[in-house]
Amino acid sequence: MADLKKGARITGSTRDKLAADLKKKYEKGASIRALAESTGRSYGFVHRVLSESGVQLRGRGGATRTKKK
């Protein structure tokens, strides 16, 4: 992956290449947070790029709250 300066705007073919790379890694099981950390981008940026590239995002993990009876 190309060196991405923190906060630099990513557009055009660079963004398309990044989106394809993130999509491949996400579909192999990487979390959005892990992808954000590895690219030096924010969680929101990675989430947006994945959504734009048509990825079916996974549901949240972890414990779910149950209703008390």
N, CA, C and O atoms as a GROMACS GRO file, in nm:
protein
  276
    1MET      N    1   0.085  -0.118   0.000
    1MET     CA    2   0.000   0.000   0.000
    1MET      C    3   0.090   0.124   0.000
    1MET      O    4   0.194   0.127   0.065
    2ALA      N    5   0.048   0.224  -0.072
    2ALA     CA    6   0.126   0.347  -0.082
    2ALA      C    7   0.131   0.419   0.053
    2ALA      O    8   0.042   0.402   0.136
    3ASP      N    9   0.235   0.498   0.073
    3ASP     CA   10   0.245   0.577   0.196
    3ASP      C   11   0.138   0.684   0.195
    3ASP      O   12   0.133   0.768   0.105
    4LEU      N   13   0.052   0.682   0.295
    4LEU     CA   14  -0.056   0.779   0.305
    4LEU      C   15  -0.024   0.873   0.419
    4LEU      O   16  -0.009   0.830   0.534
    5LYS      N   17  -0.012   1.000   0.389
    5LYS     CA   18   0.014   1.097   0.495
    5LYS      C   19  -0.113   1.116   0.576
    5LYS      O   20  -0.223   1.124   0.522
    6LYS      N   21  -0.096   1.124   0.706
    6LYS     CA   22  -0.210   1.138   0.795
    6LYS      C   23  -0.289   1.265   0.763
    6LYS      O   24  -0.233   1.374   0.759
    7GLY      N   25  -0.418   1.249   0.739
    7GLY     CA   26  -0.504   1.362   0.711
    7GLY      C   27  -0.504   1.407   0.567
    7GLY      O   28  -0.582   1.496   0.530
    8ALA      N   29  -0.418   1.348   0.483
    8ALA     CA   30  -0.414   1.388   0.342
    8ALA      C   31  -0.538   1.338   0.270
    8ALA      O   32  -0.585   1.227   0.296
    9ARG      N   33  -0.591   1.418   0.181
    9ARG     CA   34  -0.709   1.381   0.104
    9ARG      C   35  -0.671   1.273   0.003
    9ARG      O   36  -0.571   1.284  -0.068
   10ILE      N   37  -0.752   1.169  -0.003
   10ILE     CA   38  -0.725   1.058  -0.095
   10ILE      C   39  -0.838   1.054  -0.197
   10ILE      O   40  -0.953   1.032  -0.161
   11THR      N   41  -0.803   1.074  -0.323
   11THR     CA   42  -0.904   1.079  -0.429
   11THR      C   43  -0.858   1.000  -0.551
   11THR      O   44  -0.743   0.957  -0.559
   12GLY      N   45  -0.950   0.983  -0.644
   12GLY     CA   46  -0.918   0.923  -0.773
   12GLY      C   47  -0.871   0.780  -0.764
   12GLY      O   48  -0.923   0.700  -0.686
   13SER      N   49  -0.772   0.747  -0.846
   13SER     CA   50  -0.724   0.610  -0.855
   13SER      C   51  -0.660   0.562  -0.725
   13SER      O   52  -0.664   0.444  -0.693
   14THR      N   53  -0.600   0.654  -0.651
   14THR     CA   54  -0.539   0.617  -0.522
   14THR      C   55  -0.647   0.568  -0.426
   14THR      O   56  -0.627   0.469  -0.355
   15ARG      N   57  -0.760   0.638  -0.423
   15ARG     CA   58  -0.871   0.599  -0.336
   15ARG      C   59  -0.931   0.466  -0.381
   15ARG      O   60  -0.965   0.382  -0.299
   16ASP      N   61  -0.943   0.447  -0.513
   16ASP     CA   62  -0.997   0.322  -0.566
   16ASP      C   63  -0.907   0.204  -0.528
   16ASP      O   64  -0.956   0.098  -0.490
   17LYS      N   65  -0.776   0.224  -0.538
   17LYS     CA   66  -0.681   0.118  -0.504
   17LYS      C   67  -0.688   0.089  -0.354
   17LYS      O   68  -0.687  -0.028  -0.313
   18LEU      N   69  -0.695   0.192  -0.272
   18LEU     CA   70  -0.706   0.175  -0.128
   18LEU      C   71  -0.836   0.102  -0.093
   18LEU      O   72  -0.836   0.012  -0.010
   19ALA      N   73  -0.946   0.141  -0.157
   19ALA     CA   74  -1.076   0.079  -0.131
   19ALA      C   75  -1.072  -0.070  -0.164
   19ALA      O   76  -1.124  -0.151  -0.088
   20ALA      N   77  -1.011  -0.106  -0.277
   20ALA     CA   78  -1.002  -0.247  -0.316
   20ALA      C   79  -0.919  -0.326  -0.216
   20ALA      O   80  -0.952  -0.439  -0.182
   21ASP      N   81  -0.809  -0.265  -0.170
   21ASP     CA   82  -0.721  -0.331  -0.073
   21ASP      C   83  -0.793  -0.351   0.061
   21ASP      O   84  -0.786  -0.458   0.121
   22LEU      N   85  -0.861  -0.246   0.108
   22LEU     CA   86  -0.934  -0.256   0.234
   22LEU      C   87  -1.047  -0.358   0.224
   22LEU      O   88  -1.071  -0.434   0.318
   23LYS      N   89  -1.116  -0.359   0.111
   23LYS     CA   90  -1.227  -0.453   0.090
   23LYS      C   91  -1.176  -0.597   0.099
   23LYS      O   92  -1.238  -0.681   0.164
   24LYS      N   93  -1.063  -0.624   0.033
   24LYS     CA   94  -1.007  -0.760   0.033
   24LYS      C   95  -0.971  -0.803   0.175
   24LYS      O   96  -1.001  -0.914   0.217
   25LYS      N   97  -0.906  -0.713   0.250
   25LYS     CA   98  -0.865  -0.745   0.386
   25LYS      C   99  -0.986  -0.762   0.479
   25LYS      O  100  -0.988  -0.851   0.563
   26TYR      N  101  -1.088  -0.676   0.462
   26TYR     CA  102  -1.208  -0.683   0.545
   26TYR      C  103  -1.281  -0.814   0.520
   26TYR      O  104  -1.328  -0.878   0.614
   27GLU      N  105  -1.291  -0.854   0.395
   27GLU     CA  106  -1.362  -0.977   0.360
   27GLU      C  107  -1.286  -1.101   0.408
   27GLU      O  108  -1.344  -1.209   0.421
   28LYS      N  109  -1.155  -1.087   0.432
   28LYS     CA  110  -1.076  -1.198   0.487
   28LYS      C  111  -1.087  -1.204   0.639
   28LYS      O  112  -1.033  -1.296   0.702
   29GLY      N  113  -1.156  -1.105   0.700
   29GLY     CA  114  -1.178  -1.110   0.844
   29GLY      C  115  -1.120  -0.997   0.927
   29GLY      O  116  -1.141  -0.993   1.048
   30ALA      N  117  -1.046  -0.907   0.866
   30ALA     CA  118  -0.988  -0.796   0.943
   30ALA      C  119  -1.100  -0.702   0.990
   30ALA      O  120  -1.199  -0.681   0.920
   31SER      N  121  -1.082  -0.646   1.109
   31SER     CA  122  -1.183  -0.553   1.161
   31SER      C  123  -1.158  -0.412   1.106
   31SER      O  124  -1.049  -0.381   1.059
   32ILE      N  125  -1.261  -0.330   1.111
   32ILE     CA  126  -1.248  -0.192   1.065
   32ILE      C  127  -1.143  -0.120   1.150
   32ILE      O  128  -1.062  -0.044   1.098
   33ARG      N  129  -1.145  -0.144   1.280
   33ARG     CA  130  -1.047  -0.079   1.368
   33ARG      C  131  -0.904  -0.120   1.334
   33ARG      O  132  -0.814  -0.037   1.334
   34ALA      N  133  -0.884  -0.248   1.304
   34ALA     CA  134  -0.750  -0.296   1.267
   34ALA      C  135  -0.705  -0.233   1.136
   34ALA      O  136  -0.589  -0.195   1.121
   35LEU      N  137  -0.797  -0.222   1.039
   35LEU     CA  138  -0.764  -0.160   0.911
   35LEU      C  139  -0.732  -0.012   0.929
   35LEU      O  140  -0.639   0.040   0.867
   36ALA      N  141  -0.808   0.055   1.015
   36ALA     CA  142  -0.784   0.196   1.041
   36ALA      C  143  -0.645   0.217   1.101
   36ALA      O  144  -0.572   0.308   1.063
   37GLU      N  145  -0.610   0.131   1.195
   37GLU     CA  146  -0.479   0.143   1.260
   37GLU      C  147  -0.366   0.115   1.161
   37GLU      O  148  -0.265   0.184   1.162
   38SER      N  149  -0.382   0.014   1.077
   38SER     CA  150  -0.275  -0.022   0.984
   38SER      C  151  -0.255   0.081   0.873
   38SER      O  152  -0.145   0.095   0.820
   39THR      N  153  -0.361   0.155   0.838
   39THR     CA  154  -0.348   0.256   0.733
   39THR      C  155  -0.322   0.395   0.788
   39THR      O  156  -0.287   0.486   0.713
   40GLY      N  157  -0.338   0.413   0.920
   40GLY     CA  158  -0.319   0.544   0.979
   40GLY      C  159  -0.436   0.638   0.954
   40GLY      O  160  -0.423   0.759   0.966
   41ARG      N  161  -0.551   0.582   0.918
   41ARG     CA  162  -0.671   0.661   0.892
   41ARG      C  163  -0.770   0.638   1.007
   41ARG      O  164  -0.748   0.551   1.091
   42SER      N  165  -0.876   0.716   1.011
   42SER     CA  166  -0.974   0.703   1.118
   42SER      C  167  -1.070   0.588   1.090
   42SER      O  168  -1.083   0.541   0.977
   43TYR      N  169  -1.136   0.542   1.196
   43TYR     CA  170  -1.239   0.438   1.184
   43TYR      C  171  -1.346   0.484   1.086
   43TYR      O  172  -1.389   0.407   1.000
   44GLY      N  173  -1.391   0.609   1.098
   44GLY     CA  174  -1.496   0.663   1.012
   44GLY      C  175  -1.457   0.664   0.865
   44GLY      O  176  -1.540   0.635   0.778
   45PHE      N  177  -1.331   0.698   0.837
   45PHE     CA  178  -1.283   0.698   0.699
   45PHE      C  179  -1.289   0.558   0.640
   45PHE      O  180  -1.338   0.538   0.529
   46VAL      N  181  -1.237   0.460   0.714
   46VAL     CA  182  -1.235   0.322   0.665
   46VAL      C  183  -1.378   0.271   0.646
   46VAL      O  184  -1.408   0.206   0.546
   47HIS      N  185  -1.465   0.300   0.742
   47HIS     CA  186  -1.605   0.258   0.734
   47HIS      C  187  -1.670   0.317   0.608
   47HIS      O  188  -1.741   0.247   0.536
   48ARG      N  189  -1.646   0.444   0.582
   48ARG     CA  190  -1.704   0.512   0.465
   48ARG      C  191  -1.652   0.453   0.335
   48ARG      O  192  -1.729   0.429   0.242
   49VAL      N  193  -1.521   0.429   0.327
   49VAL     CA  194  -1.462   0.373   0.206
   49VAL      C  195  -1.517   0.232   0.179
   49VAL      O  196  -1.547   0.197   0.065
   50LEU      N  197  -1.530   0.152   0.285
   50LEU     CA  198  -1.586   0.018   0.268
   50LEU      C  199  -1.730   0.025   0.221
   50LEU      O  200  -1.770  -0.050   0.132
   51SER      N  201  -1.808   0.114   0.280
   51SER     CA  202  -1.949   0.130   0.240
   51SER      C  203  -1.960   0.173   0.094
   51SER      O  204  -2.044   0.123   0.020
   52GLU      N  205  -1.874   0.268   0.054
   52GLU     CA  206  -1.875   0.316  -0.084
   52GLU      C  207  -1.837   0.207  -0.183
   52GLU      O  208  -1.883   0.209  -0.298
   53SER      N  209  -1.754   0.113  -0.140
   53SER     CA  210  -1.710   0.008  -0.231
   53SER      C  211  -1.806  -0.111  -0.233
   53SER      O  212  -1.778  -0.212  -0.297
   54GLY      N  213  -1.918  -0.099  -0.163
   54GLY     CA  214  -2.023  -0.200  -0.170
   54GLY      C  215  -2.004  -0.322  -0.082
   54GLY      O  216  -2.064  -0.426  -0.107
   55VAL      N  217  -1.921  -0.311   0.020
   55VAL     CA  218  -1.899  -0.423   0.111
   55VAL      C  219  -2.019  -0.441   0.202
   55VAL      O  220  -2.076  -0.343   0.251
   56GLN      N  221  -2.058  -0.566   0.226
   56GLN     CA  222  -2.162  -0.597   0.324
   56GLN      C  223  -2.095  -0.597   0.460
   56GLN      O  224  -2.021  -0.689   0.494
   57LEU      N  225  -2.120  -0.492   0.540
   57LEU     CA  226  -2.053  -0.479   0.669
   57LEU      C  227  -2.108  -0.580   0.768
   57LEU      O  228  -2.228  -0.607   0.771
   58ARG      N  229  -2.018  -0.635   0.850
   58ARG     CA  230  -2.058  -0.731   0.952
   58ARG      C  231  -2.124  -0.658   1.069
   58ARG      O  232  -2.102  -0.539   1.090
   59GLY      N  233  -2.205  -0.732   1.143
   59GLY     CA  234  -2.267  -0.677   1.263
   59GLY      C  235  -2.163  -0.665   1.372
   59GLY      O  236  -2.052  -0.717   1.361
   60ARG      N  237  -2.200  -0.595   1.478
   60ARG     CA  238  -2.108  -0.579   1.590
   60ARG      C  239  -2.086  -0.712   1.660
   60ARG      O  240  -2.175  -0.797   1.664
   61GLY      N  241  -1.968  -0.728   1.714
   61GLY     CA  242  -1.938  -0.849   1.790
   61GLY      C  243  -1.961  -0.825   1.938
   61GLY      O  244  -2.018  -0.723   1.977
   62GLY      N  245  -1.917  -0.917   2.018
   62GLY     CA  246  -1.926  -0.898   2.162
   62GLY      C  247  -2.060  -0.938   2.219
   62GLY      O  248  -2.150  -0.983   2.148
   63ALA      N  249  -2.071  -0.920   2.349
   63ALA     CA  250  -2.192  -0.959   2.420
   63ALA      C  251  -2.308  -0.866   2.381
   63ALA      O  252  -2.290  -0.747   2.358
   64THR      N  253  -2.425  -0.924   2.375
   64THR     CA  254  -2.544  -0.846   2.349
   64THR      C  255  -2.623  -0.836   2.478
   64THR      O  256  -2.619  -0.925   2.562
   65ARG      N  257  -2.693  -0.728   2.492
   65ARG     CA  258  -2.771  -0.707   2.614
   65ARG      C  259  -2.905  -0.779   2.601
   65ARG      O  260  -2.970  -0.774   2.496
   66THR      N  261  -2.943  -0.844   2.707
   66THR     CA  262  -3.072  -0.912   2.706
   66THR      C  263  -3.166  -0.838   2.800
   66THR      O  264  -3.123  -0.774   2.896
   67LYS      N  265  -3.292  -0.848   2.770
   67LYS     CA  266  -3.393  -0.780   2.851
   67LYS      C  267  -3.411  -0.852   2.984
   67LYS      O  268  -3.427  -0.974   2.987
   68LYS      N  269  -3.408  -0.778   3.094
   68LYS     CA  270  -3.430  -0.839   3.223
   68LYS      C  271  -3.576  -0.873   3.241
   68LYS      O  272  -3.665  -0.798   3.201
   69LYS      N  273  -3.600  -0.988   3.302
   69LYS     CA  274  -3.739  -1.031   3.321
   69LYS      C  275  -3.794  -0.986   3.454
   69LYS      O  276  -3.909  -1.015   3.486
   0.00000   0.00000   0.00000
